[in-house]
């Protein structure tokens, strides 16, 4: 499927080959194409895997920056977008990734997003138990 017009497939293929600069080049081109778009129109089925790639390449700052505007714009996002299970699942995964990446630099933001994941997936299938435990740990208030 690589090279057939799907930038995410191409980015993941570059990642699988160890072509870090290729991944960054593809994501930079994506950023350039989106320059005039509102974060509220971006979809989590694209934003989440892009952020995951950045995180996997060790750039947690860029990964957080990829997720933050669209997460902050949730109030302006059309609710029907989340009728699609792919979008709904990607949203929760994006919130969890943001919470993980924010745990050290911004504990308050990490807590907010971890709590949201726990609220939404509290009764999820048991295969999500490790993620939920991680989110519960992040959401737990710090001892004073």
N, CA, C and O atoms as CSV, one atom per row, in Angstrom:
chain,resi,resn,atom,element,x,y,z
A,1,UNK,N,N,0.812,-1.211,0.000
A,1,UNK,CA,C,0.000,0.000,0.000
A,1,UNK,C,C,0.853,1.272,0.000
A,1,UNK,O,O,0.367,2.363,-0.297
A,2,UNK,N,N,2.119,1.108,0.336
A,2,UNK,CA,C,2.994,2.282,0.385
A,2,UNK,C,C,3.092,2.934,-0.991
A,2,UNK,O,O,3.132,2.260,-2.021
A,3,UNK,N,N,3.131,4.263,-0.976
A,3,UNK,CA,C,3.302,5.004,-2.211
A,3,UNK,C,C,2.047,5.151,-3.044
A,3,UNK,O,O,2.124,5.525,-4.214
A,4,UNK,N,N,0.895,4.865,-2.465
A,4,UNK,CA,C,-0.366,4.934,-3.214
A,4,UNK,C,C,-1.259,6.085,-2.765
A,4,UNK,O,O,-2.465,6.082,-3.015
A,5,UNK,N,N,-0.657,7.069,-2.099
A,5,UNK,CA,C,-1.422,8.268,-1.789
A,5,UNK,C,C,-1.913,8.419,-0.364
A,5,UNK,O,O,-2.522,9.439,-0.039
A,6,UNK,N,N,-1.674,7.446,0.497
A,6,UNK,CA,C,-2.092,7.575,1.888
A,6,UNK,C,C,-0.862,7.941,2.718
A,6,UNK,O,O,0.013,7.109,2.959
A,7,UNK,N,N,-0.814,9.192,3.145
A,7,UNK,CA,C,0.382,9.674,3.836
A,7,UNK,C,C,0.645,8.918,5.132
A,7,UNK,O,O,1.803,8.734,5.507
A,8,UNK,N,N,-0.412,8.474,5.829
A,8,UNK,CA,C,-0.196,7.726,7.069
A,8,UNK,C,C,0.430,6.368,6.793
A,8,UNK,O,O,1.318,5.936,7.527
A,9,UNK,N,N,-0.018,5.699,5.755
A,9,UNK,CA,C,0.595,4.424,5.373
A,9,UNK,C,C,2.066,4.659,5.039
A,9,UNK,O,O,2.933,3.892,5.457
A,10,UNK,N,N,2.341,5.714,4.290
A,10,UNK,CA,C,3.723,6.032,3.928
A,10,UNK,C,C,4.559,6.366,5.165
A,10,UNK,O,O,5.716,5.957,5.259
A,11,UNK,N,N,3.982,7.103,6.108
A,11,UNK,CA,C,4.709,7.458,7.330
A,11,UNK,C,C,5.006,6.219,8.164
A,11,UNK,O,O,6.114,6.074,8.681
A,12,UNK,N,N,4.030,5.321,8.302
A,12,UNK,CA,C,4.269,4.100,9.067
A,12,UNK,C,C,5.246,3.169,8.354
A,12,UNK,O,O,6.028,2.478,9.008
A,13,UNK,N,N,5.210,3.144,7.035
A,13,UNK,CA,C,6.185,2.344,6.280
A,13,UNK,C,C,7.593,2.908,6.496
A,13,UNK,O,O,8.544,2.148,6.678
A,14,UNK,N,N,7.725,4.222,6.477
A,14,UNK,CA,C,9.021,4.848,6.741
A,14,UNK,C,C,9.479,4.519,8.160
A,14,UNK,O,O,10.653,4.220,8.380
A,15,UNK,N,N,8.566,4.574,9.111
A,15,UNK,CA,C,8.881,4.235,10.503
A,15,UNK,C,C,9.368,2.789,10.600
A,15,UNK,O,O,10.363,2.507,11.267
A,16,UNK,N,N,8.662,1.875,9.932
A,16,UNK,CA,C,9.030,0.460,9.975
A,16,UNK,C,C,10.418,0.216,9.376
A,16,UNK,O,O,11.131,-0.691,9.806
A,17,UNK,N,N,10.795,1.018,8.392
A,17,UNK,CA,C,12.127,0.916,7.767
A,17,UNK,C,C,13.208,1.596,8.589
A,17,UNK,O,O,14.396,1.447,8.303
A,18,UNK,N,N,12.798,2.347,9.614
A,18,UNK,CA,C,13.761,3.103,10.403
A,18,UNK,C,C,14.132,4.424,9.764
A,18,UNK,O,O,15.148,5.023,10.114
A,19,UNK,N,N,13.316,4.882,8.830
A,19,UNK,CA,C,13.559,6.129,8.117
A,19,UNK,C,C,12.944,7.289,8.896
A,19,UNK,O,O,11.882,7.796,8.536
A,20,UNK,N,N,13.614,7.696,9.954
A,20,UNK,CA,C,13.122,8.764,10.817
A,20,UNK,C,C,12.913,10.061,10.051
A,20,UNK,O,O,11.883,10.718,10.207
A,21,UNK,N,N,13.880,10.432,9.226
A,21,UNK,CA,C,13.742,11.686,8.481
A,21,UNK,C,C,12.562,11.622,7.518
A,21,UNK,O,O,11.915,12.640,7.270
A,22,UNK,N,N,12.275,10.448,6.973
A,22,UNK,CA,C,11.113,10.288,6.102
A,22,UNK,C,C,9.815,10.535,6.848
A,22,UNK,O,O,8.909,11.188,6.331
A,23,UNK,N,N,9.725,10.013,8.063
A,23,UNK,CA,C,8.521,10.234,8.876
A,23,UNK,C,C,8.356,11.726,9.150
A,23,UNK,O,O,7.275,12.283,8.963
A,24,UNK,N,N,9.437,12.367,9.597
A,24,UNK,CA,C,9.361,13.800,9.890
A,24,UNK,C,C,9.029,14.613,8.643
A,24,UNK,O,O,8.293,15.596,8.729
A,25,UNK,N,N,9.551,14.225,7.503
A,25,UNK,CA,C,9.273,14.931,6.246
A,25,UNK,C,C,7.789,14.809,5.887
A,25,UNK,O,O,7.162,15.797,5.504
A,26,UNK,N,N,7.233,13.616,6.007
A,26,UNK,CA,C,5.813,13.393,5.695
A,26,UNK,C,C,4.925,14.207,6.639
A,26,UNK,O,O,3.965,14.840,6.199
A,27,UNK,N,N,5.245,14.188,7.927
A,27,UNK,CA,C,4.426,14.922,8.896
A,27,UNK,C,C,4.568,16.432,8.721
A,27,UNK,O,O,3.608,17.171,8.941
A,28,UNK,N,N,5.746,16.894,8.330
A,28,UNK,CA,C,5.930,18.327,8.061
A,28,UNK,C,C,5.090,18.755,6.862
A,28,UNK,O,O,4.502,19.837,6.871
A,29,UNK,N,N,5.032,17.919,5.838
A,29,UNK,CA,C,4.203,18.235,4.665
A,29,UNK,C,C,2.730,18.282,5.060
A,29,UNK,O,O,1.973,19.112,4.557
A,30,UNK,N,N,2.334,17.403,5.950
A,30,UNK,CA,C,0.954,17.384,6.447
A,30,UNK,C,C,0.656,18.676,7.204
A,30,UNK,O,O,-0.398,19.284,7.018
A,31,UNK,N,N,1.589,19.089,8.055
A,31,UNK,CA,C,1.416,20.343,8.803
A,31,UNK,C,C,1.251,21.515,7.847
A,31,UNK,O,O,0.399,22.379,8.054
A,32,UNK,N,N,2.055,21.539,6.820
A,32,UNK,CA,C,2.002,22.624,5.850
A,32,UNK,C,C,0.641,22.670,5.144
A,32,UNK,O,O,0.078,23.744,4.932
A,33,UNK,N,N,0.128,21.502,4.789
A,33,UNK,CA,C,-1.165,21.433,4.096
A,33,UNK,C,C,-2.323,21.844,5.005
A,33,UNK,O,O,-3.359,22.297,4.517
A,34,UNK,N,N,-2.160,21.693,6.304
A,34,UNK,CA,C,-3.227,22.000,7.264
A,34,UNK,C,C,-3.145,23.409,7.836
A,34,UNK,O,O,-3.981,23.785,8.658
A,35,UNK,N,N,-2.199,24.162,7.438
A,35,UNK,CA,C,-1.922,25.460,8.045
A,35,UNK,C,C,-3.159,26.323,8.262
A,35,UNK,O,O,-3.247,27.022,9.272
A,36,UNK,N,N,-4.101,26.292,7.353
A,36,UNK,CA,C,-5.268,27.173,7.450
A,36,UNK,C,C,-6.502,26.485,8.042
A,36,UNK,O,O,-7.560,27.104,8.150
A,37,UNK,N,N,-6.378,25.238,8.418
A,37,UNK,CA,C,-7.531,24.509,8.958
A,37,UNK,C,C,-7.698,24.743,10.451
A,37,UNK,O,O,-6.719,24.880,11.185
A,38,UNK,N,N,-8.930,24.786,10.882
A,38,UNK,CA,C,-9.231,24.858,12.304
A,38,UNK,C,C,-8.949,23.506,12.946
A,38,UNK,O,O,-9.245,22.474,12.344
A,39,UNK,N,N,-8.385,23.482,14.152
A,39,UNK,CA,C,-8.171,22.205,14.839
A,39,UNK,C,C,-9.469,21.414,15.026
A,39,UNK,O,O,-9.433,20.187,15.125
A,40,UNK,N,N,-10.607,22.098,15.075
A,40,UNK,CA,C,-11.892,21.422,15.288
A,40,UNK,C,C,-12.301,20.551,14.106
A,40,UNK,O,O,-13.135,19.660,14.267
A,41,UNK,N,N,-11.740,20.783,12.930
A,41,UNK,CA,C,-12.108,19.963,11.768
A,41,UNK,C,C,-11.149,18.797,11.561
A,41,UNK,O,O,-11.401,17.931,10.723
A,42,UNK,N,N,-10.059,18.767,12.310
A,42,UNK,CA,C,-9.131,17.644,12.195
A,42,UNK,C,C,-9.711,16.441,12.917
A,42,UNK,O,O,-10.386,16.588,13.936
A,43,UNK,N,N,-9.450,15.263,12.398
A,43,UNK,CA,C,-10.038,14.061,12.973
A,43,UNK,C,C,-8.997,13.258,13.743
A,43,UNK,O,O,-7.816,13.241,13.397
A,44,UNK,N,N,-9.458,12.604,14.782
A,44,UNK,CA,C,-8.546,11.869,15.655
A,44,UNK,C,C,-7.994,10.601,15.016
A,44,UNK,O,O,-6.979,10.073,15.470
A,45,UNK,N,N,-8.646,10.107,13.973
A,45,UNK,CA,C,-8.083,8.937,13.291
A,45,UNK,C,C,-6.814,9.297,12.525
A,45,UNK,O,O,-6.082,8.404,12.097
A,46,UNK,N,N,-6.542,10.581,12.345
A,46,UNK,CA,C,-5.277,11.008,11.750
A,46,UNK,C,C,-4.361,11.617,12.801
A,46,UNK,O,O,-3.164,11.329,12.815
A,47,UNK,N,N,-4.899,12.451,13.677
A,47,UNK,CA,C,-4.079,13.136,14.671
A,47,UNK,C,C,-3.431,12.138,15.631
A,47,UNK,O,O,-2.247,12.265,15.943
A,48,UNK,N,N,-4.189,11.150,16.101
A,48,UNK,CA,C,-3.626,10.184,17.053
A,48,UNK,C,C,-2.447,9.402,16.456
A,48,UNK,O,O,-1.385,9.369,17.078
A,49,UNK,N,N,-2.583,8.770,15.280
A,49,UNK,CA,C,-1.422,8.028,14.770
A,49,UNK,C,C,-0.222,8.927,14.467
A,49,UNK,O,O,0.925,8.504,14.613
A,50,UNK,N,N,-0.483,10.154,14.049
A,50,UNK,CA,C,0.629,11.083,13.822
A,50,UNK,C,C,1.365,11.346,15.138
A,50,UNK,O,O,2.594,11.302,15.189
A,51,UNK,N,N,0.606,11.616,16.194
A,51,UNK,CA,C,1.216,11.866,17.501
A,51,UNK,C,C,1.925,10.620,18.015
A,51,UNK,O,O,2.995,10.713,18.617
A,52,UNK,N,N,1.333,9.465,17.780
A,52,UNK,CA,C,1.968,8.218,18.211
A,52,UNK,C,C,3.327,8.055,17.533
A,52,UNK,O,O,4.311,7.700,18.183
A,53,UNK,N,N,3.378,8.312,16.241
A,53,UNK,CA,C,4.648,8.223,15.518
A,53,UNK,C,C,5.687,9.169,16.122
A,53,UNK,O,O,6.828,8.772,16.360
A,54,UNK,N,N,5.296,10.406,16.366
A,54,UNK,CA,C,6.228,11.377,16.945
A,54,UNK,C,C,6.722,10.905,18.312
A,54,UNK,O,O,7.906,11.021,18.626
A,55,UNK,N,N,5.814,10.379,19.112
A,55,UNK,CA,C,6.183,9.871,20.425
A,55,UNK,C,C,7.128,8.673,20.300
A,55,UNK,O,O,8.119,8.577,21.025
A,56,UNK,N,N,6.818,7.775,19.386
A,56,UNK,CA,C,7.653,6.588,19.182
A,56,UNK,C,C,9.050,6.967,18.694
A,56,UNK,O,O,10.013,6.235,18.925
A,57,UNK,N,N,9.156,8.098,18.028
A,57,UNK,CA,C,10.458,8.581,17.562
A,57,UNK,C,C,11.171,9.409,18.632
A,57,UNK,O,O,12.262,9.929,18.398
A,58,UNK,N,N,10.550,9.526,19.802
A,58,UNK,CA,C,11.188,10.209,20.917
A,58,UNK,C,C,10.909,11.695,21.014
A,58,UNK,O,O,11.520,12.384,21.830
A,59,UNK,N,N,9.999,12.200,20.199
A,59,UNK,CA,C,9.692,13.632,20.241
A,59,UNK,C,C,8.350,13.849,20.942
A,59,UNK,O,O,7.335,14.127,20.303
A,60,UNK,N,N,8.369,13.717,22.259
A,60,UNK,CA,C,7.127,13.843,23.021
A,60,UNK,C,C,6.588,15.272,22.992
A,60,UNK,O,O,5.378,15.478,23.087
A,61,UNK,N,N,7.471,16.255,22.862
A,61,UNK,CA,C,7.022,17.641,22.782
A,61,UNK,C,C,6.191,17.841,21.513
A,61,UNK,O,O,5.111,18.430,21.560
A,62,UNK,N,N,6.699,17.350,20.384
A,62,UNK,CA,C,5.955,17.470,19.123
A,62,UNK,C,C,4.674,16.646,19.161
A,62,UNK,O,O,3.653,17.057,18.608
A,63,UNK,N,N,4.722,15.489,19.809
A,63,UNK,CA,C,3.520,14.646,19.913
A,63,UNK,C,C,2.432,15.367,20.703
A,63,UNK,O,O,1.268,15.365,20.302
A,64,UNK,N,N,2.804,15.981,21.818
A,64,UNK,CA,C,1.835,16.741,22.614
A,64,UNK,C,C,1.300,17.926,21.816
A,64,UNK,O,O,0.108,18.227,21.858
A,65,UNK,N,N,2.190,18.589,21.093
A,65,UNK,CA,C,1.778,19.743,20.288
A,65,UNK,C,C,0.842,19.326,19.158
A,65,UNK,O,O,-0.004,20.114,18.737
A,66,UNK,N,N,0.981,18.117,18.670
A,66,UNK,CA,C,0.097,17.616,17.612
A,66,UNK,C,C,-1.299,17.386,18.170
A,66,UNK,O,O,-2.288,17.671,17.495
A,67,UNK,N,N,-1.392,16.878,19.384
A,67,UNK,CA,C,-2.683,16.535,19.986
A,67,UNK,C,C,-3.404,17.733,20.616
A,67,UNK,O,O,-4.628,17.836,20.533
A,68,UNK,N,N,-2.657,18.619,21.233
A,68,UNK,CA,C,-3.250,19.668,22.079
A,68,UNK,C,C,-4.306,20.530,21.387
A,68,UNK,O,O,-5.394,20.691,21.941
A,69,UNK,N,N,-4.043,21.093,20.206
A,69,UNK,CA,C,-5.055,21.988,19.629
A,69,UNK,C,C,-6.386,21.290,19.332
A,69,UNK,O,O,-7.453,21.868,19.537
A,70,UNK,N,N,-6.318,20.064,18.855
A,70,UNK,CA,C,-7.551,19.354,18.514
A,70,UNK,C,C,-8.283,18.901,19.776
A,70,UNK,O,O,-9.514,18.904,19.807
A,71,UNK,N,N,-7.548,18.514,20.811
A,71,UNK,CA,C,-8.200,18.183,22.079
A,71,UNK,C,C,-8.854,19.423,22.682
A,71,UNK,O,O,-9.975,19.355,23.184
A,72,UNK,N,N,-8.154,20.553,22.631
A,72,UNK,CA,C,-8.736,21.793,23.169
A,72,UNK,C,C,-9.965,22.229,22.371
A,72,UNK,O,O,-10.836,22.919,22.902
A,73,UNK,N,N,-10.037,21.835,21.113
A,73,UNK,CA,C,-11.145,22.251,20.242
A,73,UNK,C,C,-12.338,21.292,20.292
A,73,UNK,O,O,-13.261,21.427,19.489
A,74,UNK,N,N,-12.338,20.344,21.202
A,74,UNK,CA,C,-13.427,19.359,21.257
A,74,UNK,C,C,-14.807,20.006,21.344
A,74,UNK,O,O,-15.761,19.509,20.745
A,75,UNK,N,N,-14.920,21.095,22.074
A,75,UNK,CA,C,-16.219,21.760,22.210
A,75,UNK,C,C,-16.747,22.252,20.870
A,75,UNK,O,O,-17.958,22.371,20.684
A,76,UNK,N,N,-15.852,22.536,19.943
A,76,UNK,CA,C,-16.249,23.048,18.630
A,76,UNK,C,C,-16.359,21.943,17.581
A,76,UNK,O,O,-16.693,22.208,16.426
A,77,UNK,N,N,-16.079,20.720,17.981
A,77,UNK,CA,C,-16.137,19.595,17.053
A,77,UNK,C,C,-17.578,19.116,16.923
A,77,UNK,O,O,-18.295,18.996,17.916
A,78,UNK,N,N,-17.985,18.848,15.709
A,78,UNK,CA,C,-19.341,18.351,15.469
A,78,UNK,C,C,-19.543,17.026,16.206
A,78,UNK,O,O,-18.767,16.093,16.001
A,79,UNK,N,N,-20.568,16.922,17.058
A,79,UNK,CA,C,-20.770,15.709,17.850
A,79,UNK,C,C,-20.972,14.456,17.008
A,79,UNK,O,O,-20.591,13.362,17.424
A,80,UNK,N,N,-21.570,14.609,15.825
A,80,UNK,CA,C,-21.817,13.433,14.996
A,80,UNK,C,C,-20.518,12.768,14.533
A,80,UNK,O,O,-20.522,11.613,14.106
A,81,UNK,N,N,-19.413,13.502,14.620
A,81,UNK,CA,C,-18.141,12.891,14.260
A,81,UNK,C,C,-17.874,11.656,15.119
A,81,UNK,O,O,-17.273,10.687,14.656
A,82,UNK,N,N,-18.327,11.700,16.374
A,82,UNK,CA,C,-18.023,10.621,17.298
A,82,UNK,C,C,-19.052,9.497,17.275
A,82,UNK,O,O,-18.999,8.588,18.103
A,83,UNK,N,N,-19.991,9.558,16.324
A,83,UNK,CA,C,-20.876,8.422,16.083
A,83,UNK,C,C,-20.103,7.301,15.394
A,83,UNK,O,O,-20.493,6.135,15.454
A,84,UNK,N,N,-19.016,7.665,14.748
A,84,UNK,CA,C,-18.145,6.700,14.079
A,84,UNK,C,C,-17.246,6.062,15.139
A,84,UNK,O,O,-16.496,6.770,15.811
A,85,UNK,N,N,-17.309,4.725,15.303
A,85,UNK,CA,C,-16.499,4.074,16.337
A,85,UNK,C,C,-14.998,4.302,16.161
A,85,UNK,O,O,-14.262,4.330,17.147
A,86,UNK,N,N,-14.543,4.462,14.942
A,86,UNK,CA,C,-13.121,4.721,14.707
A,86,UNK,C,C,-12.737,6.067,15.322
A,86,UNK,O,O,-11.711,6.177,15.993
A,87,UNK,N,N,-13.559,7.081,15.092
A,87,UNK,CA,C,-13.274,8.402,15.648
A,87,UNK,C,C,-13.369,8.395,17.178
A,87,UNK,O,O,-12.538,8.992,17.863
A,88,UNK,N,N,-14.382,7.720,17.696
A,88,UNK,CA,C,-14.554,7.669,19.153
A,88,UNK,C,C,-13.375,6.949,19.811
A,88,UNK,O,O,-12.847,7.414,20.821
A,89,UNK,N,N,-12.972,5.833,19.248
A,89,UNK,CA,C,-11.826,5.097,19.793
A,89,UNK,C,C,-10.539,5.888,19.680
A,89,UNK,O,O,-9.734,5.912,20.611
A,90,UNK,N,N,-10.341,6.535,18.542
A,90,UNK,CA,C,-9.130,7.330,18.349
A,90,UNK,C,C,-9.101,8.520,19.307
A,90,UNK,O,O,-8.033,8.912,19.780
A,91,UNK,N,N,-10.274,9.098,19.595
A,91,UNK,CA,C,-10.345,10.202,20.556
A,91,UNK,C,C,-9.842,9.740,21.922
A,91,UNK,O,O,-9.004,10.404,22.532
A,92,UNK,N,N,-10.344,8.613,22.400
A,92,UNK,CA,C,-9.937,8.146,23.729
A,92,UNK,C,C,-8.454,7.788,23.730
A,92,UNK,O,O,-7.753,8.075,24.700
A,93,UNK,N,N,-7.971,7.174,22.671
A,93,UNK,CA,C,-6.536,6.867,22.570
A,93,UNK,C,C,-5.710,8.153,22.560
A,93,UNK,O,O,-4.639,8.207,23.165
A,94,UNK,N,N,-6.202,9.185,21.878
A,94,UNK,CA,C,-5.492,10.463,21.843
A,94,UNK,C,C,-5.447,11.079,23.240
A,94,UNK,O,O,-4.414,11.605,23.654
A,95,UNK,N,N,-6.564,11.015,23.967
A,95,UNK,CA,C,-6.593,11.546,25.326
A,95,UNK,C,C,-5.607,10.794,26.214
A,95,UNK,O,O,-4.897,11.402,27.016
A,96,UNK,N,N,-5.565,9.471,26.069
A,96,UNK,CA,C,-4.653,8.662,26.881
A,96,UNK,C,C,-3.194,8.981,26.546
A,96,UNK,O,O,-2.366,9.127,27.445
A,97,UNK,N,N,-2.886,9.088,25.268
A,97,UNK,CA,C,-1.514,9.414,24.876
A,97,UNK,C,C,-1.126,10.785,25.405
A,97,UNK,O,O,-0.016,10.970,25.905
A,98,UNK,N,N,-2.038,11.749,25.297
A,98,UNK,CA,C,-1.748,13.088,25.803
A,98,UNK,C,C,-1.515,13.044,27.314
A,98,UNK,O,O,-0.608,13.708,27.817
A,99,UNK,N,N,-2.312,12.280,28.031
A,99,UNK,CA,C,-2.124,12.155,29.482
A,99,UNK,C,C,-0.765,11.543,29.797
A,99,UNK,O,O,-0.059,12.021,30.684
A,100,UNK,N,N,-0.399,10.494,29.078
A,100,UNK,CA,C,0.909,9.852,29.295
A,100,UNK,C,C,2.047,10.835,29.053
A,100,UNK,O,O,2.967,10.947,29.863
A,101,UNK,N,N,1.974,11.544,27.931
A,101,UNK,CA,C,3.047,12.452,27.554
A,101,UNK,C,C,3.109,13.691,28.450
A,101,UNK,O,O,4.148,14.344,28.548
A,102,UNK,N,N,1.996,14.007,29.097
A,102,UNK,CA,C,1.924,15.204,29.934
A,102,UNK,C,C,2.200,14.921,31.406
A,102,UNK,O,O,2.314,15.857,32.198
A,103,UNK,N,N,2.309,13.671,31.783
A,103,UNK,CA,C,2.435,13.322,33.202
A,103,UNK,C,C,3.572,14.067,33.896
A,103,UNK,O,O,3.407,14.524,35.027
A,104,UNK,N,N,4.713,14.194,33.240
A,104,UNK,CA,C,5.834,14.902,33.870
A,104,UNK,C,C,5.786,16.414,33.640
A,104,UNK,O,O,5.894,17.171,34.605
A,105,UNK,N,N,5.629,16.879,32.398
A,105,UNK,CA,C,5.719,18.329,32.194
A,105,UNK,C,C,4.486,19.127,32.618
A,105,UNK,O,O,4.597,20.315,32.920
A,106,UNK,N,N,3.312,18.490,32.643
A,106,UNK,CA,C,2.085,19.233,32.955
A,106,UNK,C,C,1.105,18.308,33.661
A,106,UNK,O,O,0.157,17.801,33.062
A,107,UNK,N,N,1.356,18.103,34.934
A,107,UNK,CA,C,0.568,17.144,35.717
A,107,UNK,C,C,-0.927,17.484,35.698
A,107,UNK,O,O,-1.764,16.583,35.646
A,108,UNK,N,N,-1.263,18.763,35.739
A,108,UNK,CA,C,-2.673,19.164,35.748
A,108,UNK,C,C,-3.373,18.720,34.466
A,108,UNK,O,O,-4.473,18.169,34.520
A,109,UNK,N,N,-2.747,18.954,33.316
A,109,UNK,CA,C,-3.339,18.523,32.045
A,109,UNK,C,C,-3.414,17.003,31.979
A,109,UNK,O,O,-4.407,16.445,31.510
A,110,UNK,N,N,-2.377,16.341,32.443
A,110,UNK,CA,C,-2.370,14.876,32.435
A,110,UNK,C,C,-3.533,14.335,33.251
A,110,UNK,O,O,-4.195,13.380,32.843
A,111,UNK,N,N,-3.778,14.940,34.390
A,111,UNK,CA,C,-4.868,14.499,35.261
A,111,UNK,C,C,-6.224,14.680,34.596
A,111,UNK,O,O,-7.079,13.797,34.667
A,112,UNK,N,N,-6.421,15.819,33.954
A,112,UNK,CA,C,-7.698,16.089,33.272
A,112,UNK,C,C,-7.974,15.024,32.211
A,112,UNK,O,O,-9.065,14.456,32.170
A,113,UNK,N,N,-6.988,14.755,31.356
A,113,UNK,CA,C,-7.209,13.822,30.254
A,113,UNK,C,C,-7.253,12.379,30.731
A,113,UNK,O,O,-7.993,11.571,30.169
A,114,UNK,N,N,-6.478,12.038,31.755
A,114,UNK,CA,C,-6.538,10.682,32.309
A,114,UNK,C,C,-7.907,10.428,32.935
A,114,UNK,O,O,-8.476,9.349,32.770
A,115,UNK,N,N,-8.435,11.417,33.651
A,115,UNK,CA,C,-9.778,11.287,34.220
A,115,UNK,C,C,-10.818,11.088,33.126
A,115,UNK,O,O,-11.741,10.288,33.285
A,116,UNK,N,N,-10.676,11.805,32.025
A,116,UNK,CA,C,-11.630,11.653,30.918
A,116,UNK,C,C,-11.593,10.232,30.364
A,116,UNK,O,O,-12.639,9.649,30.080
A,117,UNK,N,N,-10.394,9.674,30.208
A,117,UNK,CA,C,-10.277,8.294,29.714
A,117,UNK,C,C,-10.946,7.335,30.685
A,117,UNK,O,O,-11.695,6.452,30.267
A,118,UNK,N,N,-10.684,7.499,31.970
A,118,UNK,CA,C,-11.279,6.611,32.976
A,118,UNK,C,C,-12.801,6.719,32.953
A,118,UNK,O,O,-13.491,5.703,33.032
A,119,UNK,N,N,-13.326,7.924,32.845
A,119,UNK,CA,C,-14.785,8.098,32.794
A,119,UNK,C,C,-15.398,7.434,31.559
A,119,UNK,O,O,-16.436,6.779,31.651
A,120,UNK,N,N,-14.760,7.603,30.427
A,120,UNK,CA,C,-15.324,7.068,29.181
A,120,UNK,C,C,-15.163,5.563,29.044
A,120,UNK,O,O,-16.041,4.891,28.503
A,121,UNK,N,N,-14.054,5.030,29.526
A,121,UNK,CA,C,-13.766,3.599,29.316
A,121,UNK,C,C,-13.766,2.808,30.618
A,121,UNK,O,O,-13.200,1.716,30.675
A,122,UNK,N,N,-14.382,3.336,31.648
A,122,UNK,CA,C,-14.364,2.670,32.943
A,122,UNK,C,C,-14.867,1.237,32.884
A,122,UNK,O,O,-14.387,0.383,33.629
A,123,UNK,N,N,-15.818,0.966,32.019
A,123,UNK,CA,C,-16.384,-0.383,31.917
A,123,UNK,C,C,-16.006,-1.038,30.589
A,123,UNK,O,O,-16.766,-1.837,30.043
A,124,UNK,N,N,-14.841,-0.696,30.084
A,124,UNK,CA,C,-14.376,-1.237,28.801
A,124,UNK,C,C,-13.993,-2.706,28.948
A,124,UNK,O,O,-13.866,-3.225,30.057
A,125,UNK,N,N,-13.814,-3.357,27.813
A,125,UNK,CA,C,-13.368,-4.752,27.794
A,125,UNK,C,C,-12.098,-4.916,28.622
A,125,UNK,O,O,-11.300,-3.988,28.757
A,126,UNK,N,N,-11.933,-6.096,29.164
A,126,UNK,CA,C,-10.801,-6.349,30.066
A,126,UNK,C,C,-9.443,-6.156,29.386
A,126,UNK,O,O,-8.445,-5.940,30.073
A,127,UNK,N,N,-9.385,-6.226,28.072
A,127,UNK,CA,C,-8.096,-6.028,27.391
A,127,UNK,C,C,-7.597,-4.584,27.525
A,127,UNK,O,O,-6.426,-4.304,27.271
A,128,UNK,N,N,-8.491,-3.669,27.926
A,128,UNK,CA,C,-8.085,-2.287,28.137
A,128,UNK,C,C,-7.707,-2.015,29.595
A,128,UNK,O,O,-7.405,-0.878,29.960
A,129,UNK,N,N,-7.725,-3.050,30.415
A,129,UNK,CA,C,-7.402,-2.881,31.839
A,129,UNK,C,C,-6.032,-2.241,32.069
A,129,UNK,O,O,-5.927,-1.355,32.917
A,130,UNK,N,N,-4.976,-2.647,31.353
A,130,UNK,CA,C,-3.682,-1.989,31.596
A,130,UNK,C,C,-3.706,-0.487,31.307
A,130,UNK,O,O,-3.125,0.297,32.058
A,131,UNK,N,N,-4.365,-0.087,30.240
A,131,UNK,CA,C,-4.477,1.332,29.921
A,131,UNK,C,C,-5.258,2.053,31.013
A,131,UNK,O,O,-4.862,3.135,31.448
A,132,UNK,N,N,-6.351,1.470,31.451
A,132,UNK,CA,C,-7.160,2.101,32.496
A,132,UNK,C,C,-6.391,2.217,33.812
A,132,UNK,O,O,-6.512,3.221,34.513
A,133,UNK,N,N,-5.614,1.213,34.146
A,133,UNK,CA,C,-4.814,1.288,35.372
A,133,UNK,C,C,-3.783,2.407,35.270
A,133,UNK,O,O,-3.555,3.140,36.232
A,134,UNK,N,N,-3.166,2.531,34.104
A,134,UNK,CA,C,-2.209,3.620,33.893
A,134,UNK,C,C,-2.903,4.974,34.015
A,134,UNK,O,O,-2.366,5.894,34.632
A,135,UNK,N,N,-4.089,5.099,33.431
A,135,UNK,CA,C,-4.820,6.363,33.508
A,135,UNK,C,C,-5.265,6.652,34.941
A,135,UNK,O,O,-5.241,7.802,35.379
A,136,UNK,N,N,-5.667,5.624,35.664
A,136,UNK,CA,C,-6.055,5.837,37.071
A,136,UNK,C,C,-4.857,6.314,37.892
A,136,UNK,O,O,-4.995,7.170,38.766
A,137,UNK,N,N,-3.685,5.754,37.604
A,137,UNK,CA,C,-2.473,6.167,38.321
A,137,UNK,C,C,-2.130,7.627,38.011
A,137,UNK,O,O,-1.735,8.374,38.906
A,138,UNK,N,N,-2.277,8.028,36.761
A,138,UNK,CA,C,-1.991,9.414,36.385
A,138,UNK,C,C,-3.026,10.344,37.007
A,138,UNK,O,O,-2.689,11.439,37.456
A,139,UNK,N,N,-4.274,9.914,37.033
A,139,UNK,CA,C,-5.364,10.759,37.539
A,139,UNK,C,C,-5.343,10.895,39.048
A,139,UNK,O,O,-5.942,11.819,39.598
A,140,UNK,N,N,-4.662,9.987,39.719
A,140,UNK,CA,C,-4.632,10.016,41.174
A,140,UNK,C,C,-3.955,11.309,41.655
A,140,UNK,O,O,-2.872,11.660,41.187
A,141,UNK,N,N,-4.596,12.003,42.579
A,141,UNK,CA,C,-3.998,13.246,43.071
A,141,UNK,C,C,-2.653,12.976,43.746
A,141,UNK,O,O,-2.460,11.941,44.383
A,142,UNK,N,N,-1.737,13.916,43.596
A,142,UNK,CA,C,-0.433,13.789,44.247
A,142,UNK,C,C,-0.590,13.982,45.750
A,142,UNK,O,O,-1.363,14.824,46.206
A,143,UNK,N,N,0.154,13.190,46.505
A,143,UNK,CA,C,0.138,13.349,47.963
A,143,UNK,C,C,0.814,14.664,48.330
A,143,UNK,O,O,1.842,15.021,47.754
A,144,UNK,N,N,0.245,15.373,49.273
A,144,UNK,CA,C,0.838,16.644,49.678
A,144,UNK,C,C,1.471,16.550,51.038
A,144,UNK,O,O,2.019,17.535,51.533
